[in-house]
């Protein structure tokens, strides 16, 4: 096992541990079955995607681990990623507070459906990574990067964002909270802002991207936008 692989697995463990701490401290109890199932789904899915990248495309794994507000080069993207990071923390804390104070009640079958959405979000990321080895966690061009127009990229220009939104919607449902969906609604404009800013960058710097934009008209949802 390489040092990169160990680092990636450690990062998964740390992220899940932080989420667990946020969830159970905010909820004020360990008796929170929705949180336990969500953490299990998130952990297994993260581990599976990390294992695949470590075996198949370690360079992509290394690029994916270099994300976050401080990794971005442009001020706009630093702001967007800071907002997104705060939003993800809120996405964990608000449902836990909802559990603590019983603000809303999501039926168990919808909570399990939320776990399914989380898994589908990771599955979308898996297919994106399989198709596009240039998928960086920051807005940049990799050496010898080219336009990818096959697989999920033949349907929408930003399948990674589409899968990410599916995952985000699934999180508060999986955690048994209707109020958490308001956090998702607040995060979506920041994601769209990032998406549009990324498109401007690619259209300017990546050969063939304007032609790809004309070929694949929709950004996130086929037939809609």
C-alpha positions in Angstrom: 0.0 0.0 0.0 1.5 3.4 -1.0 1.8 6.5 1.1 -0.8 8.2 -1.0 -3.3 5.4 -0.5 -2.7 5.4 3.3 -3.2 9.2 3.3 -6.4 8.9 1.3 -7.8 6.2 3.7 -6.8 8.3 6.7 -8.6 11.3 5.2 -11.8 9.3 4.8 -11.6 8.2 8.5 -10.9 11.7 9.7 -13.9 13.2 7.7 -16.3 10.5 8.9 -15.0 11.0 12.5 -15.6 14.7 12.3 -19.1 14.2 10.9 -19.8 11.7 13.7 -18.6 14.2 16.3 -20.7 17.0 14.8 -23.8 14.8 14.6 -23.8 13.3 18.0 -22.7 16.4 19.9 -25.3 18.5 18.2 -28.0 15.8 18.7 -27.0 15.4 22.3 -27.4 11.6 22.1 -26.0 8.5 20.5 -29.5 7.2 20.2 -29.8 8.4 16.6 -30.2 5.5 14.2 -30.5 7.7 11.2 -27.0 9.1 11.9 -25.5 5.7 12.3 -26.9 4.4 9.0 -25.9 7.6 7.2 -22.3 7.4 8.5 -22.1 3.8 7.5 -23.3 4.5 4.0 -21.0 7.6 3.6 -18.0 5.6 5.0 -18.4 2.6 2.8 -19.1 4.6 -0.3 -16.1 6.9 0.3 -13.9 3.9 0.9 -15.1 2.2 -2.2 -14.4 5.2 -4.5 -11.0 5.8 -2.8 -10.1 2.1 -3.3 -11.0 2.3 -6.9 -9.0 5.4 -7.6 -6.0 4.1 -5.6 -5.9 1.0 -7.8 -6.9 2.5 -11.1 -5.9 6.2 -11.2 -3.6 7.3 -8.3 -2.8 10.6 -10.1 -6.5 11.5 -10.1 -6.7 10.4 -6.4 -3.9 12.8 -5.6 -5.6 15.7 -7.5 -8.9 15.0 -5.7 -7.2 15.2 -2.3 -6.0 18.7 -3.0 -9.3 20.5 -2.7 -10.7 23.1 -0.3 -10.8 26.9 -0.1 -7.0 27.3 0.4 -6.2 25.2 -2.7 -8.0 27.5 -5.1 -6.0 30.0 -7.0 -8.8 32.6 -7.7 -10.3 34.8 -5.0 -13.8 34.1 -6.3 -13.3 30.3 -6.0 -11.8 30.7 -2.5 -15.0 32.5 -1.4 -17.3 29.9 -3.1 -15.5 27.0 -1.5 -15.5 28.7 1.9 -19.3 29.1 1.6 -19.6 25.5 0.4 -17.5 24.2 3.3 -19.6 26.1 5.8 -22.7 24.9 4.1 -21.7 21.2 4.4 -21.0 21.7 8.1 -24.5 23.2 8.5 -25.9 20.3 6.5 -24.7 18.0 9.2 -25.4 20.2 12.3 -28.9 21.4 11.4 -30.4 17.9 11.1 -28.7 16.9 14.3 -30.2 19.9 16.1 -33.5 19.0 14.4 -33.2 15.5 16.1 -32.4 17.1 19.4 -35.3 19.5 19.5 -37.8 17.5 17.4 -38.4 20.3 14.9 -39.6 17.9 12.1 -40.3 14.2 11.6 -39.2 12.4 8.5 -40.7 8.9 8.1 -38.2 6.1 8.3 -38.7 5.0 4.7 -37.8 8.5 3.5 -34.7 8.5 5.7 -33.6 5.3 4.0 -34.4 6.8 0.7 -32.1 9.6 1.7 -29.3 7.1 2.3 -30.0 5.7 -1.2 -29.6 9.2 -2.7 -26.3 9.6 -0.8 -25.1 6.3 -2.4 -26.3 7.4 -5.8 -24.4 10.6 -5.5 -21.2 8.6 -4.8 -22.1 6.3 -7.7 -22.3 9.3 -10.0 -18.9 10.4 -8.8 -17.6 6.9 -9.6 -18.8 7.0 -13.2 -17.4 10.5 -13.6 -14.0 9.4 -12.3 -14.0 6.4 -14.6 -14.7 8.6 -17.6 -12.6 11.7 -16.8 -9.1 11.3 -15.3 -8.8 15.1 -15.3 -11.4 15.7 -12.7 -9.6 18.0 -10.2 -10.9 19.2 -6.9 -9.9 22.7 -7.9 -10.5 24.7 -11.0 -7.3 24.2 -13.1 -6.0 22.5 -16.2 -4.1 19.2 -15.8 -1.2 18.5 -18.1 -2.4 17.3 -21.5 -6.0 17.8 -20.4 -8.6 17.4 -23.2 -12.3 17.7 -23.5 -14.3 14.7 -22.3 -17.6 14.2 -24.1 -18.4 10.6 -23.5 -20.3 8.7 -20.8 -22.1 11.0 -18.4 -20.5 14.0 -20.2 -22.6 13.2 -23.2 -25.7 14.0 -21.2 -24.7 17.0 -19.2 -21.6 19.2 -19.0 -21.2 18.9 -15.3 -22.2 15.4 -14.1 -20.0 15.7 -11.0 -22.1 18.7 -9.8 -25.3 16.9 -10.7 -24.3 13.9 -8.6 -23.2 16.2 -5.8 -26.6 17.9 -5.6 -28.2 14.4 -5.4 -26.0 13.6 -2.5 -26.6 16.9 -0.8 -30.4 16.4 -1.0 -30.0 12.9 0.4 -28.0 14.0 3.5 -30.8 15.8 5.5 -33.4 13.2 4.5 -31.1 10.4 5.6 -30.6 12.2 8.9 -34.4 12.6 9.4 -34.7 16.3 8.9 -36.9 18.5 6.7 -35.2 21.6 7.9 -31.9 20.5 6.6 -33.3 20.8 3.0 -33.2 24.6 3.6 -29.4 24.3 3.9 -29.3 22.5 0.6 -31.4 25.3 -1.0 -28.9 27.8 0.4 -25.9 25.8 -1.0 -27.1 25.3 -4.5 -26.6 29.0 -5.6 -22.9 28.7 -4.5 -22.5 25.5 -6.5 -24.1 27.1 -9.6 -21.8 30.1 -9.1 -18.8 27.8 -9.1 -20.1 25.8 -12.1 -20.6 29.0 -14.2 -17.2 30.3 -13.2 -15.6 27.0 -14.1 -17.2 27.0 -17.5 -15.8 30.5 -18.2 -12.4 29.2 -17.3 -12.6 26.1 -19.4 -14.1 28.0 -22.4 -11.1 30.4 -22.2 -8.3 27.9 -21.5 -9.3 24.4 -22.8 -9.1 23.8 -26.5 -12.4 22.5 -27.9 -14.5 23.4 -24.9 -16.7 26.0 -26.7 -17.5 23.4 -29.3 -18.4 20.9 -26.6 -20.7 23.5 -25.0 -22.6 23.8 -28.3 -22.8 20.0 -28.7 -24.0 19.3 -25.1 -26.5 22.1 -24.3 -27.4 21.2 -20.7 -25.2 21.8 -17.7 -26.9 19.8 -14.9 -30.3 18.3 -15.9 -31.0 17.0 -19.4 -33.8 18.9 -21.1 -33.9 21.5 -18.3 -30.6 23.4 -17.7 
